[in-house]
Amino acid sequence: MPKTKQKHTHFAVIGYGRFGKLWTDILSEHGNVVVYEENLAVSQKEPKFTKFVNLKTALSQEVIFLCIPISSIEAFVSENASCFSPDTTVIDTASVKTYPIAWMDAGIPNIKHLGLHPLFGPDSYDTNQINLMIITPSEQYPELAATWAEIFESWTFFTKIISPEEHDKSIAYSQGVTHFIGNVLKKMELPQQTSTPTRGYSMLRDIERFCSNDSPRLFRDMLLYNPQSVNMFKHFLKASHDVSAYIRKENVQHAGPLTLGVMGEEGSFSQEVGELWLKNNHIPKGKISCLTTAEKVYDALDFGLIQIGLMPIQNAVGGMVLETVRGLAKYSCKISGFFPFLVNQCLLSRQDVHKTKPESIHSHPQALRQCKSYLKKYYPNVPLVEEEDTAASARKLSEGQLPENAYVIASEACVDLFNLRLVEKGIQDLEYNVTDFVTVIKE
């Protein structure tokens, strides 16, 4: 039995960007459509048949589609919560779903709302091909998913209903990786013509062209506002270095076992990076010497106790690691390679301490800088004490060398290593908290 088409409906589209324009055209085939666009200079140039209205009129329509950037949704919902008609339905069309659903749950709990991700855009939409709609229901209005699935199917769309969390986990790879690679290719500025036109090269150019019309803001938002993207990014970085290791040649040869000196104690991020470096460079018998400070690494390199030193040199938030930079100027050595690493800072305490406010917080200056906003928000009046190493601060806490009620910032590996309690993980201000490490050899 054929499904009944949706009755004549009054729609509003908020945001008249590239997708907003396409969605307005599609909706116009199924009801009356009005558009609200904040940038009037843009809207005035559009065709006369597009009906632009003020925000108040737009928010009074039966169904409102939010076609605005992901980064603008939370503020828009919050600022206009009292302006929505009580009988309206709000549907966001962002390419990530967990945060938009949570923002609508919190901002407009009494207004029906739903998550929608059309898996097509202005460059891929075709009325004669499969156009899939991913529907992500809010737990507050679960019945809307089936209702709108029927409506969209009556409009000849295919639909799939999944949870916001499942959507974001999947899209981080299916869409996130594609756009990540596409943007990398754009930065490479590949030549339009090649004398060796392989099929693979043509496929790469297709990926580049697929992403060419998307703005940097769209790419940034789809990664930063997807809680699952950080795992994709970490896997991408690791895979890139694993593959590049196939062709990497070290410029230092050693007759005996190689010893890699790292700036950090056991349990430090430097040790973890060192283990990855040895693995990626196919040195199964290599040893790691944990030397705590940059000066000790340089001294060990100078006296031949290690063959290669590995140290952090800069962080996206914390800036330059001064100990590493000063050592390069002081010692007869040179950088032989770079290794980016995604650092996940954790707040730790002793197992027997469960206070909400510590007496003090200890860590390496870089770690304290990387968590500056977090510490200011949750521990505004707690003294911050600089230590020579993150893992060293964790060890000192476990050995009773720090105040009993102190907290430390270190890696999650230090929890089991020093029998500490994990207070909170991922406290760094920047989710993509990339630290660049360098390998250093004698000149």
C-alpha positions, 0 to 999 in steps of 0.5 A: 500500500503506497504511503500518504504524502505529507500534507501541505506544510509551512517550512522555514530554512535558517541559513542560506549557505550552499546547502541551505539553498539546495534544501530550500529548492527541495522543500519548495516541492513539498510546501511553502518555504520561507528563508531567514539569512542573517547576512542580508548582503548575501540574501539580496543577491538571490533570486526574487522567487526565494522568500526571505523573512525576518527571524520572528516570522521564520521561527513561527513556521510549522517546521524549521530546518537549521542549515547554519554552521555547527559552531553556531547551533548552540548559541542560536538555540539558546538565544531564540529558545523563547521565540519558537512556536510551541507547535513547531518542530526543529530539525538540525541538518549538521554533519555531526549529531551528538552535540546538536541533539544535546544542545536542543535537549537542553535549550528547547526541551518543550519544542519537538526536535530531531537530528537529520544528516542528509548524506548529499550536498550541492555537488552530489545531489541528484534527483535520480540517484540514491539520496540517503537521510540519516535520522538521529532522534532525541530521547525526548521525542523518539517518535519523531524519527519514524514519522519523518522517515515516512515523510522523507520516503514519500519524498523519494529519499532513502532513510536510516535511523540511528543514535547520535553517538552511532552516527558520529562514530561512523561519520568520523571515519566515512566522512572525516577521513575523506575530507581530511585527505581531500584537504591535505591534497588541496594543500599539496596543490597537485598539478591538473595534468600529469604525463603519467595519468594513472587511475589512482591519481584520477581517484585522488583528484576526485577526492580533492574536487569533492572537497574543493567547495567546502569551506575551511570552517565546515571542515574544522567544525565537522572535526571539532564538534564530533567527539569521535573525530579525535580517535580518527585523527589519532589513528590517521597520524599513527597510520601515516607514520607507520606507512612512512616508516617503510621508506624512512632511512636513518642517517646514523648507523650503529654496530650495537643495540640502539639506545634512545634517550627520552626527555621524561621518566617512566610513564611519561608521554616521551616514553610512549612516543619513544616506544612508537618511534622504535616500532615505526623504525623497525628497531625491535631490540632498541632500548629506551633510557628515561632521562627526565630532562632535556639537559640529561638527554643532551649530556647522554648524547654528548658522552655517547651513552645514547645514540639518539635523543627524543624530545618534545619541541612545541605544542599547539597550546603550550608553545615552544619547549624551551629546554629542547630549543636551548639545548640545540643551541648549546650542544653540537647536535642536530635534528634528524626527524619530527614525530607529532603525537596526540597528548591526552593530559590527565588529572591524578590524585592519591588513591585515598584522596577524594577531595574536590579541591586539592591543596596544589596541582603539580606538573611540567610547565608545558602540561600546566600551560596546555590545561590553563583554561581547564584549571582556571575554570575548575580550580581557580584558586589552587596553586600551580607548581612546576615540576621537571617532568609530568611522570616525575610529579606522579612518582613523587606524589605516590612516594609522599614527596608532594602534599598528600592532598595534591593533584598532578597532571600526567599521562593515564599510564601513570595511574597503574604505574604509580597506583594513583586515582584518575580524577579526570582525563582529557583535561587539555584545553585543545582536543587535538592537543598535538605535540611535535617531538624531534629526534636529535643526533650528534653532528 
